[in-house]
Amino acid sequence: MPRPRLLAALDEAADGQVTLVSAPAGYGKTLLLAEWVGQRPALTAWVSLDEDDNADRRFWTAVLAALDSCAAVPADNPLHELTVPGLPSRDPEFLARVADAVAAVPGPLRLVLDDVHELTAPDPLHGLASLVRDRPPGLHLVLSGRTDPPLPLARMRLAGELSEVRADRLRFSLAEAGAMLAAAGIPARPDQVRLLVEETEGWPAGLRLAALSLREAEDPDKFLAGFVGSGRAVSDYLVGEILSRLAVETRELLDAVSICDQLPAPLAAALSGREDAGAVLDSLERETSLVLTTGADRRWYRVHPLLRSHLRADLQRRRPDQILRLHRRATAWYAAAGQPVPALAHARLGGDSEEVAQLLRRQATALIADGEHEAVREALELLDDVQLANEPRFALIAALITTERGETAAADGHLADAASWWPPDPPADLLALRDLVRSRRAIVAGDPNVPPASADDTGSGAAAHLGLGPMAMVHDALDLLADGRHQEARDIAETALVQARHQHHVYLAALGLTVLAAVAAAEGDYRRMTALAAAADAELADPTWRATIAGAWSDTMRAYGALLRAEPATCLALAPTDAAGGSAPQLSDQLIVLRTALRGAALSDIGHGEEGLNELREARTVAAGRPGAAEIPAIVAVLEHRAATSQGRNEVARSILRWAEDELGPVGEVLLLRAWQLAALGRPGAASDALVHLLSGAAPVVLPWTLVEGRVLECQLALRGERRPRARRELDHALALAESMDVIRPLATGPPDVIELLTRHLGSFGDREPTALRVLAARTALGADATPVPLTERERAVLSMLPTQRSFDEIARDLTVSHSTVKTHVRALYGKLGVGSRRDAVAAARRRGILGPDGA
């Protein structure tokens, strides 16, 4: 396999440097050097060392023979005449003659000493050190081996005398692994190549051995699943080339630590019974690269995954009882260190169900608060029926875990189990846990009748002693939010967030942020809603958060904000159709309705009108008659009616209005739908009358952003009635609301005559000018219908000159105006066209037909 990047790394060595190529067996060191030497063979002397070269005369005889046969050494050079004394490495005169002879070579010279790890005797090592120390400037010395030679490498590195190519650079990349398999005639999918590289960490020998076996495999996927630790070719190589060279005590230590993916030195000592375990692992990292340190402080160790898997599989075959004992030692160590997640994992692997039960009694609720739901779920699966029946606490924990994933039917089953095993005199914390689970289950399911969660106003009730006080508090906040008591809801949710962060419970912190986002949405602060939902997403690791119903709500609120900002592509990405598949949570009816409605509106915005209406119709069908807050049916009604009206589907729009009247009652959103209906029927006066109570605030609104829709419609109605001052006032109101709420969509997708008014008055909106420009930019991005762009004659003249390469000064001279006047006209053009540069202005003007291809 040609590997140009490594050849370049070898060529990087500066004059006078020593190149060290150091990596364990099977990293392709010799093949790499052979390829490198093959580019300029006349310059290179090569010595392949072995155990026999520990005889000092044999070592120097091999070195001189290689130099003697190198074409770069002239025929009259003293190297051809040198004789090797009895103890060459201890003979200063001989070493000096060698150095002088090499220095006399006219031009560069390479000396490669391959398998330098074979040198272990003091004399040749002394000679090697002398050659390194006294090397002439023209000699490029290359040392290659499985371990670092005993040379002052740290000093050389500090002095800039050392160029290094180690295992991390020799590993195969994805592209190189794919090319290797292809060259071997082995078809492999990209995911299979990725799996091989991940499991071998790019170890070339491991990849080659896998390729040999993969060629014969009937089922490549099955082979790859069992490759690590069970491949015969890999095992033979590891034993023959690596493990057989290690001391018995070192092999036993590696066996002991193989049960852990990574571990600190104290745990290695506990597993192996050796106080010097950390020193041994340090030595293995330094000398073999079979062990690597990880983490910011490099206090954690991990064995190469192929070697670790082989060791673990071999130990499982020979001493399965030892595997269990090692896992139990690890359990005890992690439990004492206050790390319950790895303690639970090792307790499960050690088959110690009683220890699992003990850990769950002490830590389960705190782990749920930290977002470690999968660890708790896996631990619960190890408990037997007797343990579960004796402790309803475990059933309640299982109910809470399944509730967080939106699996309310499974949660009901666990709650029923807890009830059947309920003790006659339950302790307070067990009662608190049951009340909290019931409350959480009702909220997740969208049940309007939420039972109390047994927490006081500061979260210091029994639920707080479970480590779940903030969860109970956000339930109270949601109750207040449903009652319209926004300030109180916000205060309690903020207190819950502070407590969760103080206790370092990241999942509860993310939950608090999600509830605060919901409060912001109810108050019409959609900018804050989006920011808080994004902060919730950032609080917890993506897979964990995405698997919960709270994570789904967070994504949905971000999708909602994107739709209102007229960013339909972002909305669709955040509310995908396959949200119920894979590791995603089971969505409640409320979430299904909301996400489907948002997708439908987004599809309509990007021109997929029929598909969008179908999604919106589906959302309305699911939402019909279901109990819950009015916000979701209001969103469905407004979005679907708007889509139907814009597509001329008046009969559909009438049915939506009737449905909204039944679902929502006398609210502002119903008035807006009536006004849209009347405007579509050509009755602007009646439509304006229908809007009066909405715009005056006399009618309650469920969705604050519908006020922007109402102002846009009233602006259009005023334009139709030739009431331009009124239209301008309504447009100002709409822009002010759009700015404060971060709601651009009603304007960006608004009627052409409203957009014409906006473009005509660009430059006169004061502080709202940036919002007006955002509206036009969003409309252009949506590919909305081309709207008339009202340009003055002078603006048209300036625009006609923009495709040329004239500067603004030159344009000013041509038009006999000042430079500042041209800049003013250009700024106005940018605003009216919704662009930010000269090139974009020309493109937008041509797209709208204002400017011909030739600039006319």
ABEGO torsion letter per residue (X at the ends): XBBAAAAAAAAABBBGBBBBBBBBBGAGAAAAAAAAAAABAAABBBBBBBAAAABAAAAAAAAAAAAAABAABBAABAAAABBBBABAAABAAAAAAAAAAAAABBEBBBBBBBGAAABABAAAAAAAAAAAAABBAABBBBBBBABBBBBBAAAAAAAGABBBBBAAAABBBAAAAAAAAAAAGBBBBAAAAAAAAAAAGGBAAAAAAAAAAAAABABAAAAAAAABGABAAAAAAAAAAAAAABBAAAAAAAAAAAABABBBAAAAAAAAGBAAAAAAAAAAAAAAGABBBBEAAGABBBBBAAAAAAAAAAAAAABAAAAAAAAAAAAAAAAAAGBAAAAAAAAAAAGBAAAAAAAAAAAAAAAAAAGBAAAAAAAAAABBAAAAAABAAAAAAAAAAAAAAGBAAAAAAAAAAAAAABBABBBAAAAAAAAAAAAAAAAAAGBABBBBAGBBAAGABAAAAAGAAAAAAAAAAAAAAAAGBAAAAAAAAAAAAAAAAAAGBAAAAAAAAAAAAAAAAAAGBAAAAAAAAAAAAAABBAAAAAABAAAAAAAAAAAAAAAAAGBAAAAAAABBAAAABEABBBBBAAAAAAAAAAAAAAAAAAGBAAAAAAAAAAAAAAABGBBEBAAAAAAAAAAAAAAAAAAGBAAAAAAAAAAAAAAAEBBAAAAAAAAAAAAAAGBAAAAAAAAAAAAAGABBBABAAAAAAAAAAAAAAAAAAGBAAAAAAAAAAAAAAAAAAGBAAAAAABBAAAAAAAAAABGAAEAAAAAAAAAAAAAAAAGBBBBBBBBBAAAAAAAAAAABABBAAAAAAAAGBBAAAAAAAAAAAAAAAGBABAAAAAAAAAAAGABBAAGX
